[in-house]
């Protein structure tokens, strides 16, 4: 145990008092024992402070910090935790999720035997607010590859980006991930770009695995909670499809900037894929604008992707559909 690396477990909480005890018990009872816990509360208004204070006396807890004002961005809490962390590896254990008691033991193993691996993660269950397992996140990746995510693997990070991560965020959530700390940085861009409030973890995964390797454990050791107050659920309910497309487009602009800085052999192929997906999104947005009687905005979008528009779709048929000719 003394020869194994220390893991820093960061628990960023905001108003998850209902789920906190299950989350924390699943951390403190891990079969892997060489870790510290950093408890962070972002000025919760429920009973979170009382629960965290009870666990703060555990010998694993190195910090328990209560914000006096809400930071307004979960990634500010991530950054605070990482700056406090002493471990070689980082686990962002989201406060409404929970995990198998062997999570750390199994997911950390690839990192300990291969220095090129900068991110190791596992498959996740979907769970509801009552802890009931409602499915596996494996179904989310089947459209990309029905076989790849049924087995353990270690892949080149840039290959993983080209085949999977550029298409959609195939890493369910941070609770399923262990990061190599030296590769993990939280930039101010995560605070200044509105879209990244919802999916900044996607950008972080890109940054961490570029020119590195990624490990995947096919066993569902993480339980990713999908409930009425989760970030995904709130966005899905409160934002129209047009707004969701705009979030994705902002994300892809950020990705494009990151990819242009990369020097991998498949750099241009990844950028090509990202450009294609961006044009698809703009086309979908144009259709929505037409349906919302915002035809001039739609026309501007269509002209911006005219080459793609003509190549992919029968031109006259599409004109008839869009312009009602």
C-alpha positions as CSV (number, residue, x, y, z in Angstrom):
1,X,0.0,0.0,0.0
2,X,2.9,2.4,0.8
3,X,4.2,2.0,-2.7
4,X,0.9,2.8,-4.4
5,X,0.3,6.4,-5.4
6,X,-1.9,8.7,-3.4
7,X,-5.3,9.6,-4.9
8,X,-7.0,12.9,-4.2
9,X,-10.7,12.6,-4.1
10,X,-12.5,15.9,-4.6
11,X,-16.2,16.1,-3.7
12,X,-17.7,19.4,-5.0
13,X,-21.2,19.7,-3.6
14,X,-24.1,22.1,-4.0
15,X,-27.5,21.2,-2.5
16,X,-27.1,17.5,-2.8
17,X,-27.8,16.7,0.9
18,X,-30.3,14.1,-0.2
19,X,-27.6,12.0,-1.9
20,X,-24.5,13.0,0.1
21,X,-24.3,10.2,2.7
22,X,-24.6,7.5,0.0
23,X,-21.9,9.3,-2.1
24,X,-19.5,9.7,0.9
25,X,-20.0,6.2,2.2
26,X,-19.1,4.8,-1.2
27,X,-15.9,6.8,-1.0
28,X,-14.8,6.1,2.5
29,X,-15.5,2.3,2.3
30,X,-13.3,1.8,-0.9
31,X,-11.1,-1.4,-1.0
32,X,-8.3,0.9,-2.1
33,X,-7.3,2.9,1.0
34,X,-4.4,5.2,0.1
35,X,-6.3,8.4,-0.6
36,X,-7.2,11.8,0.7
37,X,-10.7,13.5,0.5
38,X,-11.3,17.1,-0.1
39,X,-14.8,18.2,0.7
40,X,-16.1,21.4,-1.0
41,X,-19.5,23.0,-0.5
42,X,-20.6,25.9,-2.8
43,X,-22.8,27.7,-0.3
44,X,-25.6,25.1,-0.2
45,X,-29.0,26.0,1.2
46,X,-30.0,22.5,2.3
47,X,-28.6,20.3,5.0
48,X,-25.3,19.6,3.1
49,X,-23.1,21.5,5.6
50,X,-24.4,19.4,8.5
51,X,-23.7,16.2,6.6
52,X,-20.2,17.2,5.4
53,X,-19.2,18.4,8.9
54,X,-20.0,15.0,10.2
55,X,-17.7,13.3,7.7
56,X,-15.0,15.9,8.0
57,X,-13.6,14.2,11.1
58,X,-12.7,11.1,9.1
59,X,-8.9,10.5,8.9
60,X,-9.0,10.6,5.1
61,X,-10.3,14.2,5.0
62,X,-7.5,16.7,4.4
63,X,-9.8,19.7,3.7
64,X,-13.4,20.7,4.3
65,X,-14.2,24.1,2.8
66,X,-17.5,25.9,2.9
67,X,-17.9,28.8,0.5
68,X,-19.6,31.9,1.9
69,X,-21.0,32.8,-1.5
70,X,-21.9,30.5,-4.5
71,X,-19.2,30.4,-7.1
72,X,-21.7,30.1,-10.0
73,X,-19.6,27.5,-11.8
74,X,-18.8,23.9,-10.7
75,X,-15.4,24.1,-12.5
76,X,-14.3,26.8,-10.0
77,X,-14.8,24.2,-7.4
78,X,-12.8,21.6,-9.4
79,X,-10.0,24.1,-9.7
80,X,-10.0,24.8,-6.0
81,X,-9.9,21.1,-5.2
82,X,-7.1,20.4,-7.7
83,X,-5.0,23.2,-6.2
84,X,-5.4,21.7,-2.7
85,X,-4.7,18.1,-3.9
86,X,-1.6,16.3,-2.9
87,X,-2.2,13.1,-4.9
88,X,-0.7,11.9,-8.1
89,X,-4.2,11.1,-9.4
90,X,-7.4,13.1,-9.2
91,X,-11.0,11.8,-8.8
92,X,-13.8,14.3,-9.1
93,X,-16.5,12.4,-7.2
94,X,-19.7,14.3,-8.0
95,X,-21.8,14.6,-4.9
96,X,-25.0,13.1,-6.3
97,X,-23.4,10.0,-7.8
98,X,-22.1,6.9,-6.0
99,X,-19.8,4.0,-6.9
100,X,-18.8,0.3,-6.4
101,X,-16.5,-0.1,-3.5
102,X,-13.8,-1.5,-5.8
103,X,-13.9,1.6,-8.1
104,X,-10.5,3.1,-7.0
105,X,-8.8,-0.2,-6.9
106,X,-9.8,-1.2,-10.4
107,X,-9.8,2.2,-12.2
108,X,-6.4,3.3,-10.8
109,X,-4.6,0.1,-11.8
110,X,-3.9,1.1,-15.5
111,X,-2.5,4.5,-14.3
112,X,-0.1,2.8,-11.9
113,X,1.4,0.5,-14.6
114,X,1.5,2.8,-17.6
115,X,2.8,6.4,-17.3
116,X,1.4,7.2,-20.8
117,X,-2.2,6.8,-19.6
118,X,-3.4,10.2,-18.5
119,X,-7.1,9.3,-18.0
120,X,-8.7,6.0,-16.8
121,X,-12.4,5.6,-16.6
122,X,-15.1,2.9,-16.3
123,X,-18.6,2.2,-17.6
124,X,-21.5,3.8,-15.8
125,X,-25.0,2.8,-14.7
126,X,-27.8,5.2,-15.1
127,X,-29.6,5.6,-11.7
128,X,-32.6,7.7,-10.7
129,X,-33.3,9.7,-7.6
130,X,-34.3,6.6,-5.7
131,X,-31.0,4.8,-6.5
132,X,-32.7,2.5,-9.0
133,X,-30.5,1.4,-11.9
134,X,-32.4,2.3,-15.0
135,X,-29.8,1.2,-17.6
136,X,-26.2,1.4,-18.8
137,X,-24.4,4.3,-20.6
138,X,-23.1,1.6,-23.0
139,X,-26.2,2.3,-25.1
140,X,-25.0,5.8,-25.6
141,X,-21.9,4.6,-27.5
142,X,-23.4,1.8,-29.5
143,X,-24.1,4.1,-32.5
144,X,-20.4,4.7,-32.8
145,X,-19.1,1.2,-32.2
146,X,-21.3,-1.7,-30.8
147,X,-18.3,-3.7,-29.7
148,X,-15.5,-1.4,-28.5
149,X,-17.1,-0.4,-25.2
150,X,-18.1,-4.0,-24.2
151,X,-14.4,-4.8,-23.3
152,X,-11.5,-3.2,-21.5
153,X,-9.1,-1.2,-23.6
154,X,-6.1,1.1,-23.7
155,X,-6.1,3.4,-26.7
156,X,-3.9,6.2,-28.1
157,X,-5.6,9.4,-26.9
158,X,-5.6,11.1,-30.4
159,X,-7.1,8.0,-32.0
160,X,-9.8,7.9,-29.2
161,X,-10.6,11.6,-30.0
162,X,-10.8,10.9,-33.8
163,X,-13.0,7.8,-33.5
164,X,-15.2,8.7,-30.5
165,X,-14.7,11.9,-28.5
166,X,-15.0,14.3,-31.4
167,X,-18.4,12.8,-32.2
168,X,-19.9,13.1,-28.7
169,X,-18.9,12.9,-25.1
170,X,-18.5,9.2,-24.7
171,X,-17.2,9.6,-21.1
172,X,-20.4,9.7,-19.1
173,X,-19.3,12.0,-16.3
174,X,-16.4,12.9,-14.1
175,X,-17.3,10.5,-11.4
176,X,-16.3,7.6,-13.6
177,X,-12.8,9.1,-14.2
178,X,-9.4,9.2,-12.6
179,X,-7.0,11.9,-14.0
180,X,-3.2,12.0,-13.9
181,X,-2.9,15.3,-12.0
182,X,0.1,16.6,-14.0
183,X,-2.0,16.6,-17.1
184,X,-5.1,18.2,-15.6
185,X,-5.5,21.9,-15.8
186,X,-8.6,24.1,-15.4
187,X,-8.3,27.1,-17.7
188,X,-10.2,30.4,-17.3
189,X,-11.9,29.5,-20.6
190,X,-14.2,27.2,-18.6
191,X,-15.5,30.2,-16.7
192,X,-15.7,32.7,-19.6
193,X,-17.5,30.6,-22.2
194,X,-21.2,30.1,-21.3
195,X,-21.6,26.7,-23.0
196,X,-18.8,25.3,-20.9
197,X,-20.8,25.7,-17.8
198,X,-22.8,22.6,-19.0
199,X,-20.2,20.5,-20.8
200,X,-16.7,21.8,-19.8
201,X,-15.7,18.3,-18.8
202,X,-15.8,17.4,-22.5
203,X,-13.1,20.0,-23.2
204,X,-11.1,18.9,-20.2
205,X,-11.1,15.3,-21.5
206,X,-9.7,16.6,-24.8
207,X,-6.9,18.5,-23.1
208,X,-5.9,15.6,-20.8
209,X,-5.7,12.8,-23.4
210,X,-4.1,14.6,-26.4
211,X,-0.8,12.9,-27.2
212,X,-1.4,10.5,-24.2
213,X,-3.3,7.3,-23.7
214,X,-6.7,6.5,-22.3
215,X,-7.9,3.4,-20.4
216,X,-11.4,2.1,-20.2
217,X,-12.8,-0.5,-17.7
218,X,-16.0,-2.1,-19.2
219,X,-17.4,-3.0,-15.8
220,X,-20.1,-0.6,-14.5
221,X,-18.4,0.6,-11.4
222,X,-19.9,4.1,-11.4
223,X,-23.5,5.1,-10.8
224,X,-24.3,8.3,-12.7
225,X,-27.5,9.8,-11.2
226,X,-30.0,11.3,-13.6
227,X,-32.6,13.2,-11.7
228,X,-34.7,16.3,-11.9
229,X,-32.0,18.6,-10.6
230,X,-29.0,17.1,-12.4
231,X,-27.2,19.4,-14.9
232,X,-28.3,17.4,-17.9
233,X,-31.9,17.3,-16.8
234,X,-32.1,21.0,-16.0
235,X,-30.6,21.9,-19.4
236,X,-32.9,19.5,-21.3
237,X,-35.9,21.0,-19.6
238,X,-35.0,24.7,-19.6
239,X,-33.3,25.0,-23.0
240,X,-35.0,24.6,-26.3
241,X,-33.3,22.5,-29.0
242,X,-32.0,25.7,-30.6
243,X,-30.2,26.6,-27.5
244,X,-28.7,23.1,-27.1
245,X,-27.4,23.3,-30.7
246,X,-25.8,26.7,-29.8
247,X,-24.1,25.1,-26.8
248,X,-22.7,22.3,-29.1
249,X,-21.5,24.9,-31.6
250,X,-19.7,26.9,-29.0
251,X,-18.1,23.7,-27.8
252,X,-16.9,22.8,-31.3
253,X,-15.3,26.2,-31.7
254,X,-13.4,25.6,-28.5
255,X,-12.4,22.1,-29.7
256,X,-11.3,23.5,-33.0
257,X,-8.9,25.9,-31.3
258,X,-7.5,23.0,-29.1
259,X,-7.1,20.7,-32.1
260,X,-5.2,23.4,-34.1
261,X,-2.6,23.5,-31.3
262,X,-2.2,19.7,-31.4
263,X,0.6,18.1,-33.4
264,X,-0.7,14.6,-33.6
265,X,-0.5,12.6,-36.9
266,X,-4.3,12.5,-37.2
267,X,-4.8,16.2,-36.4
268,X,-6.3,17.1,-39.8
269,X,-8.6,14.1,-39.8
270,X,-10.0,15.1,-36.4
271,X,-10.5,18.7,-37.5
272,X,-12.2,17.5,-40.7
273,X,-14.6,15.4,-38.6
274,X,-15.3,18.4,-36.3
275,X,-16.0,20.7,-39.3
276,X,-18.4,18.2,-40.8
277,X,-20.3,17.9,-37.5
278,X,-20.4,21.7,-37.1
279,X,-22.0,22.0,-40.6
280,X,-24.5,19.4,-39.7
281,X,-25.4,21.3,-36.6
282,X,-25.7,24.6,-38.5
283,X,-28.0,22.9,-41.0
284,X,-30.2,21.6,-38.1
285,X,-30.3,25.1,-36.7
286,X,-31.3,26.6,-40.0
287,X,-34.3,24.2,-40.2
288,X,-35.4,25.3,-36.7
289,X,-35.1,29.0,-37.6
290,X,-37.2,28.5,-40.7
291,X,-39.9,26.7,-38.6
292,X,-39.7,29.6,-36.1
293,X,-40.3,32.1,-38.9
294,X,-36.8,33.5,-38.6
295,X,-36.0,32.9,-42.3
296,X,-33.3,35.6,-42.8
297,X,-31.2,34.1,-40.0
298,X,-31.7,30.7,-41.5
299,X,-30.7,32.0,-45.0
300,X,-27.5,33.4,-43.6
301,X,-26.6,30.1,-42.0
302,X,-27.4,28.1,-45.2
303,X,-25.2,30.4,-47.3
304,X,-22.4,29.9,-44.8
305,X,-22.5,26.1,-45.4
306,X,-23.6,26.2,-49.0
307,X,-20.9,23.8,-50.3
308,X,-21.9,21.3,-47.7
309,X,-25.5,21.9,-48.3
310,X,-25.3,21.2,-52.0
311,X,-23.0,18.2,-51.7
312,X,-24.9,16.4,-49.0
313,X,-28.5,17.0,-50.1
314,X,-30.4,17.1,-53.4
315,X,-30.3,20.8,-54.0
316,X,-33.8,21.4,-55.5
317,X,-35.5,19.2,-53.0
318,X,-33.9,21.0,-50.1
319,X,-34.7,24.4,-51.6
320,X,-38.3,23.4,-51.9
321,X,-38.3,22.3,-48.2
322,X,-36.5,25.3,-46.8
323,X,-37.8,28.2,-49.0
324,X,-41.2,26.8,-49.9
325,X,-40.5,27.3,-53.6
